Amino acid sequence: MKIGISTFPTDYSISAVALGRAVEERGFDSLWITEHTHIPASRRSPYPQGGELPSIYWESYEPFTFLAQVAAVTEDLKIGTGICLVPEHHPISLAKRVASLDSLSGGRFLFGVGAGWNAEELEHHGVPFKERWKVLAESVEAMKLMWTEKAPEYHGKYVDFEPVWVEPKPAQKPHPPIYVGASSKWAIERVAELGDGWMPIIGSCDLDERMAQLRQLCEEKGRDVSQIDISVFAAPADKGAIEALAKQGVNRIIPMLPSKAEDKALRILDQQAELVAWARELE
């Protein structure tokens, strides 16, 4: 069992440099950074977890910039988007950004992707809410071509371009692993179709039910489900929960680190790090 950390990084919380060093020194395997380009002030879309939307959703740094700083001061720590809202990006520029970060980090990037829950946020990027997963699928398909071919072209409903040169290529071959961050039955179809990993939020679904669906879809597609890395966001950092999730087929838990100043963040990381050595024994 691997243990990562996820956070909403802000200008009032622990810095990228301090956080990256602290997470690596304490033995965590990965650091995952959230993304929202903005939050529409209308607040038409309700917060999925209920109540008022926390301000960290619009105060967070852009993840690729933050992770680049983390990569510069770490050597082995894996860095990931948890998650990147792919429909809010043009796939050519996003393919370049992902490949650049993976190359500069020496092949340590984990590409967590999702389609988003905020309808008006997506609409501001020209993406109809009901079509967001279709846009994501075409974007990921197109990016895979750009990462693996010299002069790829793509012609879809939402993504369309003639042959292009996009360099550098990622350090990881054929490309950084893609983790689909969603938990609906339709999202599992995207995992089986496009993903190298799956990242649900703890409690967002019946994990056993979704795992059974994933096994069936992988069998239909001729994929080995054991090769899909299962990571769970916001999982409780305690031994009982870890053991239970491991039995369900989870490979990594990703507790949330609150957006706190350095002194408070380090104390929390110290507490969570006590589980890292113990969890390695479950691998």
GUZATOR-399462 format. One record per residue (C-alpha): residue in three letters; x negated, y negated, z. Coordinates in steps of 0.05 Angstrom, whole numbers, plus 5000, padded with zeros to 4 digits. Layout:
ALAXYZ ...
//
This chain:
MET500050005000 LYS497249334978 ILE499048685014 GLY499348024979 ILE501547325000 SER506446854967 THR507546124982 PHE510545464957 PRO504245024956 THR505344284970 ASP501143664982 TYR502543735057 SER500844475063 ILE494244845063 SER489944675002 ALA488545144944 VAL481145204962 ALA482445345036 LEU488145825022 GLY484446214969 ARG478346315013 ALA482546495074 VAL486847005037 GLU480747345006 GLU476747345071 ARG482547695107 GLY482948255057 PHE489548105022 ASP489648374951 SER493247804917 LEU496047094921 TRP502546924885 ILE504946214871 THR512046004856 GLU514445554800 HIS519845044787 THR518244494738 HIS523344054774 ILE530044104810 PRO535843724779 ALA538643214828 SER545743414809 ARG545144054851 ARG550644374810 SER547445064815 PRO548145324886 TYR542045584924 PRO542246344915 GLN540646464989 GLY546145985012 GLY546045315047 GLU541844715029 LEU536144814979 PRO529444725016 SER525344134991 ILE519344584976 TYR522944794912 TRP521644104881 GLU515443924920 SER511044514899 TYR504844444856 GLU504644714785 PRO502345434793 PHE497045504739 THR493344884763 PHE493645114835 LEU491345824817 ALA485545554776 GLN482745234839 VAL483745874877 ALA480146274824 ALA474245804826 VAL472845944900 THR474346694902 GLU471247314871 ASP475847904878 LEU482647624897 LYS488047744846 ILE492047124829 GLY499147124804 THR505346734787 GLY511046924832 ILE514546764786 CYS513346364723 LEU519846134692 VAL518046344621 PRO524146044585 GLU521945354609 HIS515445404569 HIS513745424496 PRO510746114485 ILE504645874446 SER502345394500 LEU504145894555 ALA500146444520 LYS494145974517 ARG494945794591 VAL495446514614 ALA489546744572 SER485246164595 LEU486546304669 ASP485447054660 SER478946934622 LEU476346414671 SER478046844731 GLY474647454703 GLY481047844691 ARG484547734757 PHE491147444734 LEU497847784747 PHE503447494705 GLY509847484745 VAL515647264700 GLY522947104709 ALA528646724676 GLY530946294733 TRP537446174772 ASN538345424763 ALA542745304702 GLU541644564695 GLU534044634704 LEU534045114644 GLU538744654605 HIS533744074615 HIS528844514577 GLY533944654522 VAL535545364544 PRO542845574554 PHE543445944620 LYS546846554590 GLU541346634539 ARG535346564586 TRP533547304588 LYS533847354512 VAL529146754508 LEU524547084558 ALA524347744520 GLU522547404454 SER517346964488 VAL513947554522 GLU513947954457 ALA510847364420 MET505547244474 LYS503447974472 LEU502047894398 MET498047254410 TRP493847604464 THR492248204421 GLU492047984348 LYS487647504309 ALA493047154269 PRO499847374295 GLU506547124271 TYR513447204303 HIS520347094275 GLY526047144325 LYS532346774342 TYR529146344396 VAL521746394379 ASP519246304309 PHE512346144281 GLU507846294222 PRO500946614232 VAL497046254287 TRP490146284319 VAL490546284395 GLU483946354432 PRO480946544480 LYS483947234488 PRO485247484560 ALA479647844596 GLN484448414613 LYS486148874556 PRO490948894523 HIS493348314566 PRO494748134639 PRO499948584671 ILE507048304667 TYR511348354729 VAL518848234720 GLY521647854779 ALA529047994784 SER533548534812 SER539948594771 LYS541449214730 TRP540048804667 ALA533248584695 ILE531249314704 GLU532349404629 ARG527248854618 VAL522449204666 ALA522849844626 GLU522349474560 LEU517048944574 GLY514149024644 ASP507949324674 GLY510949184743 TRP517349004779 MET518048474834 PRO524748444869 ILE526048014930 ILE527348444992 GLY534748535004 SER536848284935 CYS539048974912 ASP539749704931 LEU532449904920 ASP533850644914 GLU539350524863 ARG534950064821 MET529050554825 ALA533551114800 GLN535750664742 LEU528450494726 ARG526451224726 GLN532151394678 LEU530550814631 CYS523150984630 GLU524751704613 GLU529151484555 LYS523551034529 GLY518051554540 ARG514651144594 ASP511351404657 VAL514951054714 SER509051184760 GLN505050694718 ILE509750124736 ASP507149734796 ILE512749594845 SER511748974889 VAL516948704938 PHE517347954953 ALA518947675022 ALA518048365054 PRO517448375130 ALA510248455152 ASP511049035200 LYS508949755199 GLY515950055199 ALA518149655139 ILE511749815102 GLU512450565113 ALA519650555092 LEU518150165028 ALA512350625011 LYS516951225014 GLN521550864965 GLY515950784915 VAL513550084931 ASN506149954918 ARG505449254945 ILE508948804995 ILE508548054989 PRO510347675053 MET511846935048 LEU507046435078 PRO510845815101 SER508645155071 LYS504644935132 ALA498344525144 GLU491744895146 ASP491345035221 LYS498345335225 ALA497545715159 LEU491146035182 ARG494346265247 ILE499946595208 LEU495046925160 ASP491047195220 GLN497247525246 GLN499147835179 ALA492048055165 GLU492448545223 LEU496648985177 VAL491948975118 ALA486949505142 TRP492549945168 ALA496449895102 ARG490450105062 GLU490950785094 LEU497550885058 GLU494350814989 
//
